[in-house]
């Protein structure tokens, strides 16, 4: 149960950070959570492709944020 809460909190923070990094592309609390969670999965996959591992809170937050930024970038390209 704590792992799920931990994952959700990291996803929320990553979604918020990605929204700030991508020039204010914030989707509100629930939207940021969804972007962050999908970004966490995507970031873990992308880090694995290049041989990196996210260790600890900061590592997981960085990985999730990178994934969320990539997700927002892709969504922005699809939308325009």
Order of alpha helices (4+ residues) and beta strands (2+ residues): alpha-alpha-alpha
